[in-house]
Amino acid sequence: MDTWKPIADASGYLAPDKEEVWTKIDDDHGERNVAKLTRRGNLWFTDTNDGVGVYVYYTPTHWRR
């Protein structure tokens, strides 16, 4: 598996748009919310069979393929 990449990477490299990737929040409170999500612009969605997904009310801090 790839290494975790910061969402706000200084190089500006974001997770690929409309591709499901692993995400997590890793901050002062620890690692949590590890899940497969799909980025669409600035928003993150769970993946569903209909391709629509459900919006999550947080922004992950890290991602990997």
Secondary structure, 3 states (H helix, E strand, C coil): CCCCEECCCCCCCCCCECCEEEEEEEECCEEEEEEEEEEECCEEECCCCCCCCCECCCCCCEEEC
